[in-house]
Amino acid sequence: MKRIRILAVLVLMVFLMTGCDALIELPEELKEEEVQKTDLKKTEFEGPDEKAKAPRGAKVALVPAQASLSGCIVPCEAIQEVGERYDWDIQMFDGKGTPDEENTAIMNAIAWKADIIITISLDARSVQQGIQAANTAGIPIVSGSNGTDDPNPRLNLEKEGLVDFLYDVGPDYRALGTAMAEWMESHRELSGHVVIYSCPGSYSVEYFEDGLLAGLEQTELSVDGQLQKFTFEQMGDELNRMVIGYVTANPETEFIFLPFDPAAVSVAEALETAGIQDVKVCGVLGNQEMISLIRQGTVAACTAAYDNVYLGYATADQAIRVLNGQELAAPRGENLPYQIIDIQSLPKEGEAWAPNMNYKERYYELWD
């Protein structure tokens, strides 16, 4: 069985490296595992209930931190979908992953004379020039996917003499971290030893880790008290070697947590190639690559997912309220749904996880 799983992963890697979109035929043993899923329970819409009529013809500027990343572009595409319904003039200005380019993108959105600027995954501290310029121009500038507003702690940048976005829409990262700890406890099969890899520099990562550590304290799992830190630049071969070295030196390790799926995918594939299989790799985001490895029964065991399309709709909802001069909805994150995805709760093949409810229609009822 292990040999079959390794073969499946290697086949997947070949297709990913060649950019092919062809379907991969899985062995019968893995097909049987694939159907061992629990039915998704119908969930209730817990977003706002106060109507906010969407203005027609608004000029909306989108500034993703880096348009090539799915976590940035999917909320933008959701906002574009909303805009098509209400004849918005939407222009995207790519931040290209650096503070200089992000500030330039905001300045270009101001020059375009946007009615509102919606940023995705931009750190307010890094784009002070852009935020201040937008404020001076009288253009509201808002945020999504940072985790820096209700239900997460609201930053108090004013005390530092800095300015912040009007709001940020994001999931409850601490609750999501706690849910991950509960998943680990319920899926313990061996020693229960947990190692946490951390990539400092993001509030969402920090708050998720707060919830994870607090949740783990309530379990009987054994947790390495020292966070294993890495940087974005170390993702790939260097991080893979770090993790393999740790597991080799600590063979009792059962759970390996990484703060986002691109790192978790790379590590899971490296562990499989190295023949290390008595571990469970856990990630965050719910991206297609991680879900694919979970589906195949590899060491990739689970991912903490939230719906980035919902995030885009919720960000658009708050933007509509700003344009209308209405009060913002509370919580700012509009109760963005989340779930720990494992072999028992996989979405349909080729699809991202989404809550089992028609939230788009509920939002349109508020905006039409």
N, C-alpha and C positions, 0 to 999 in steps of 0.2 A: 504493500500500500504506500509506504514512504517513497519507494522508487517511482511509483506512478505519479505521486504528487510532485516530486522533483522534476520529472519529465514534463508535466503540465506547466510548471513554472518556467522551465527553460524554453518551451515552445512559445509561451506568452511573451517572454523577453525578446525572442527573435522577431515576433510580429511587431512589438512596440518599437524595436530599434529600426526596423525597416519601414515604419510608418504605415503598415498595412492595416486595413479595417476589416479584413476578412474574419468570419466567425471561426472560432477554434472548437473543434469537436472534442469534448471531454470524454475520458474513459467512463464506462458504465458505473464504476464504484463512486466516482465523483458526482455523476448525475443523480445517484440515489441520495447523496448527501444534500444536493442542491434543493431537493423537494422537501427536505426536513425543515420546514419553516413554520412559524406560528402565523396565524392569520392576523393581519394588521387590524387593530381595534379602531372603530370609528371614533374620531376625536372631534371635540367641539371647538368651534371658532371662539377664541378668547381675545380677539382684537378689540378695537374701539367700537362703540355703538352710537356715538354722536356723529350725525351726518356732516359731511364736508364736501360741498359741491365743487367738482374739479373745474378750474377755469379753462376756457378754450383758448388755444393759440399761444400758450405760455412759452417763453424762450427758456429752455432748461439746459444748463451746461453740466455734463458729467465729467468728473475728474477721478478716474481710477488710479490707484497707486502704480499699477502696472497692468496694462490691458491684456498682456499675454497670460496672466494667471487667472484660472477659473474662478477663484474666490473673489477676484475683483470684477471680472467681466460679467459673471452670471447676474449679480444684482443690477448692473447697468442695463443688461438686456431686458430684465424684468421691467425696469423703469421705462425703457423704450417701448415695451409692449403696452404699458399704461398710456404713454404719450400718444401712441397711434390712435387710441380710442378717443382722445380729447384734442386731437390736432395740435399737439405740442411741436414746437420747433426745437429739436434736440441735437446738440452737437457734443461730441466726445473729444476731450483733450487729455491725452495719455500722459500720466506722470512718469512713466518709464523707469520707475523704481529708485529714483534718487531725489533727495530734497530739492536740489537745484531745478531739476526738470519738473517736479511737482509744483514749485512756486511759479515757474514759467507757465505751466498749464493753467494755473489759476489766473495769472495775469492775462493770458490770452482769452480766458472765459470772460473776464471783466471787459476787455477791449471789444469782445463780441456783443457786449451789452446784454448779458443774460439777465433774466428776471430772478433766477435763483441758481446757485452753484451747489451741486450735490457731489461730495467727495466720497470715495470708497477706500477705506483702509489707509488713510493719510494720518500721520501723527501731527497733532496741532502744534507741538513744539517745533517741528521741523519746517512748518510752512507759515510762520508768523508773518513774513512779508506778504504772502498772499492773502491771509485772513484780514490783516490790517488794511490792505488795499481794497478788499471787497467791502469792508465796513465803511471806509471812506467814500466809496462809490455808492453806498446805500444798497448794495446787493446782498441779500441774506446768503450765508454760506453754511452748509450743514454737512453732516457726516453719517456714514454707515459702516458697520463692521469693525469698530474699534474697541467696543466694550468699555467706553468711558462715560457712560450715562446710565440712568435708571433702566434696568434693575441692578446694574453694576455701579460702583461708586462713581459719582460725578466728580471730575477733576475740578480743582479750585485754582485754575491758572492765574486768576486775577491777583491772588496773593503773591504770585511771583512776578507781577507786572506784565503778564502775558495775556493774550486773548485766546478764546476758544470758539469752536463751532457752536452754532445755536443749539444743536442737539446731536446725539449719536444714537443710532438704532443698532442694537446687537442682541445676541442671546444672553441669557443669564449664565455667564461662564463659570461662576462658582457652583451653581446648581448642577451644571453639566459635569464639572470635575467630581462632585460628590456622587453623581450617577455612575461615573466610571469606577470609582472606588467600590460602590455597591456591586457593580458587575464583576469586578475582580474577586470579591469575596464569594459571590455565588458560583463562580466558575473555577474555584480552587480545586486542583486535582493532585498536586504534588506538595512541594514545600511551602508554597504561598509566598516565596520571597519576591519582593517588588523592587525594581530599580527604575528611577525616574530620570530621563534625559531632558534637559532644559535648554532652551535657546533664549536667553534674556534679551530684553529690548522691546517687548510688546506687552501692553496691558492685558490683552486677552489671554496671553500665555501665563502671565503672573496670576490673574484671577482664577484661571482654570486650575493652576497648580495649588492655589490656596484651598479651593474646594476639594481637590483630589487628596491633598495631605490631611485636611480636616476629616474627610470621609474615611481615609485609611486608619486614622487614629481610633475610629470606632470599631475597627475590625480586629481580628487576631492574626492578620497577615504580617509577615516580617518585611519591614521597609528599610532599605538602605537610607540612612539619614543624610547622606551626602548626595546632593543633586549632581548628576554628571552633566556638566555644561559643554555646549558646543556652539559654534557660530554658523551662519548661513554658508559661509565660505567653506566650512568643513563638511557640508552635506555631500554624500557620495562616498567615495573610497575611504577617505579619512575617518568619517563617522562610522562607516561600516567596520573598519578595523578596530575602532575604539570599542564598539559594542561586542564584537567577537572576542576581543581581548578580555573584556569584563566578564563575559559569560564563561570563558575558559578558566579564568581565575576564580570565578564564583559559580561553580556548576550547579548549585542549588537554586539558581535563579529560575523563576517560573514566569513572571510578568515583566515585560520590558515596555515602558511607556515612552512615547515620543510625541512632542506637542503639535505636530501636523503630519498629515498623511504622506507628502512627498518624501520626508525623511523616513517614515515608517515603512513605506514601500521598498525603498532602497535597502534598508536594514533587513527586512524580511527576506528579500531575494538573496542577499548576501549570506544570511544564516542558512537558508535552504541549500545554497551552493556549497557551504562549508560542512553540510551534514548535521547541523545543529537543529534539532526538531522538538525537543522537549521543553519548549518555551512558548509563550504567547505574546505576540507583538501587538500593542494597542496604540492607536493613533487618534487624530482629531481632524475632522472636516467631512469625511464621508465621500472622498473623491472616487472616481470610477476605477482607477488603478488599485486602490486599497480594497474596494468592494470585490473586484475581480479576484484578488488573491484570497480573500476570505471565502469566496464562493468555491474556490478550488481546494479548500481544506489545507492550506499551507500554514506556516507559523503565524501569519497575519490573522489575528483572532477577532479583533473588534475595532470599531472606530466610532468616535463621538460625533454624530452628524447633526447639523441643523440645516434648514431649508433656505438656501441663498435666494431662491425666487421669492419666497415669503419675505425675506429681508428686503429685497428690492421693492416689493409692494408696500411694506410697512414704511420704508424710507420715503416712498412717493406719497403715502398718506400724510405723513407729518409735513412734507413739503407743501402739499395742498393746503394744509391748515395754516402754515406760515404765509403763503401767498394770499389766503383769505383773511389774514389778521385774526384767526381764531386761536384759542388756547391749544397747546399741544396735547396730544393724547397721553395718558399715563397708564402703565409705564411707557417710557420712550421706546423701549424695545417691542412694545405691542404684543407681549407674550409669545415671542418667536418660538415655534415648536422645535424640539430636539429629541434625539433618541440615540441610544447605544445600539449600533448595528453589529450583529454577529451572524453566524451561520443559520440561526433560527429566525432572523428578522430581515433577510435580504430584500431589497427592492427588486423589481423585475429586471432581468438582464438588460444592460445598456441604459438603464434609467437611474437617475439620482434619487436618493431618499426624499420623500415628501410625505407630510402628514395626510392621513386618510380623511380629508375634508375638502370641500370646494371653497377654499378661502377667497379665490379670485372673485367669484360671484358675490360673496359677502362684502368685499371691498367695493365692487361696482355699485352695489345697492347704496353704499354710503356716498359715493361720488356722483352718481347720475342725477 
